[in-house]
Amino acid sequence: MKIYRPTCSVPIEYRRTGTEIADNDVDDYLQEVYEKVNPATWEQWKHEQKDFGGTKPGL
């Protein structure tokens, strides 16, 4: 599997939120983040957010 390495910052340790990714899990974590922010998934994400927002009063 080829791992894409974007040129942006992704936190792997942030004490306030409890985010702490072990060194041996960083590549898997970055791949997961990339898949979630991949522009190819934008339309699906918008659809899911619209459906989710419809279930919340006031949104």
trRosetta pair geometry for C-beta under 8 A, 3 or more apart (Angstrom, degrees):
i j d omega theta_ij theta_ji phi_ij phi_ji
1 31 7.7 35 139 -128 130 152
3 27 5.6 -58 -119 -166 163 100
3 30 6.9 66 -177 92 117 112
3 31 5.5 -85 -131 -78 93 107
4 31 7.4 113 37 -115 77 69
4 34 5.2 152 73 -166 113 161
5 30 7.2 13 -110 152 67 142
6 34 6.4 164 -17 -108 114 105
10 29 7.8 172 131 129 131 100
10 30 6.0 141 68 -115 152 81
10 33 5.2 103 -142 125 147 170
11 14 4.7 22 166 -40 142 118
11 19 5.9 70 121 107 112 148
12 19 7.2 -155 175 145 20 105
12 20 7.7 54 148 -147 63 32
12 21 4.3 -81 -164 42 87 118
12 26 5.7 -1 -129 -119 146 99
12 29 6.7 112 -118 98 94 150
13 19 6.4 179 -135 108 21 83
13 20 5.1 39 -121 -115 79 66
13 21 6.9 -116 -60 27 67 72
14 17 5.1 18 105 36 112 102
14 18 7.8 -6 87 41 75 23
14 19 4.3 29 42 52 93 113
14 20 7.8 -143 36 -62 46 61
15 18 7.4 32 -165 -75 33 31
15 20 7.7 42 -90 -64 55 107
21 25 5.3 -129 -177 89 89 106
21 26 5.6 112 126 -90 124 65
21 29 4.8 -33 -138 -37 148 167
22 25 4.6 72 62 13 87 109
22 26 7.6 -125 92 -37 45 73
23 26 6.1 -26 -157 -18 35 114
25 28 5.4 -60 -165 46 65 112
25 29 5.6 68 138 -28 86 107
26 29 5.6 -60 -146 38 30 113
26 30 6.2 28 160 -18 68 107
27 30 5.9 -55 -145 37 29 109
27 31 6.4 30 155 -19 63 106
28 31 5.7 -55 -150 36 31 113
28 32 6.4 33 152 -20 64 106
29 32 5.7 -55 -151 35 31 112
29 33 6.4 30 152 -18 65 105
30 33 5.6 -50 -146 36 34 112
30 34 6.3 38 154 -21 65 104
31 34 5.7 -52 -148 35 31 113
31 35 6.5 33 154 -21 63 104
32 35 5.8 -54 -151 33 30 112
32 36 6.7 25 153 -15 63 108
33 36 5.8 -63 -154 38 32 109
33 37 6.3 1 160 4 70 112
34 37 6.3 -73 -141 51 28 91
34 38 6.1 57 156 -61 66 91
35 38 5.7 -23 -145 -14 29 121
35 41 7.5 64 170 -20 59 150
36 41 7.4 -92 -154 75 26 152
38 41 5.0 75 75 6 93 104
39 42 5.4 -9 -164 -31 53 118
41 44 5.1 -59 -167 48 70 114
41 45 5.6 76 134 -30 87 103
42 45 5.7 -59 -148 35 28 113
42 46 6.4 28 157 -20 65 104
43 46 5.8 -52 -149 34 32 111
43 47 6.5 33 153 -19 63 106
44 47 5.7 -55 -152 36 32 113
44 48 6.4 31 153 -18 66 106
45 48 5.8 -56 -148 38 31 110
45 49 6.2 29 155 -18 66 108
46 49 5.8 -57 -146 38 30 110
46 50 6.3 32 155 -21 65 106
47 50 5.8 -54 -149 34 29 111
47 51 6.5 27 154 -15 63 106
48 51 5.8 -56 -150 38 32 110
48 52 6.1 31 153 -19 66 109
49 52 5.5 -52 -142 39 32 112
49 53 6.1 35 156 -22 66 106
50 53 5.8 -52 -144 35 28 112
50 54 6.7 33 154 -24 60 104
51 54 5.9 -56 -157 28 30 114
51 55 7.3 27 150 -19 60 103
52 55 6.0 -61 -164 28 37 110
52 56 7.2 21 148 -13 67 109
53 56 5.9 -66 -154 36 40 107
53 59 4.3 -130 -164 129 87 130
54 59 7.6 -111 -65 86 22 107
56 59 4.4 43 85 6 108 129
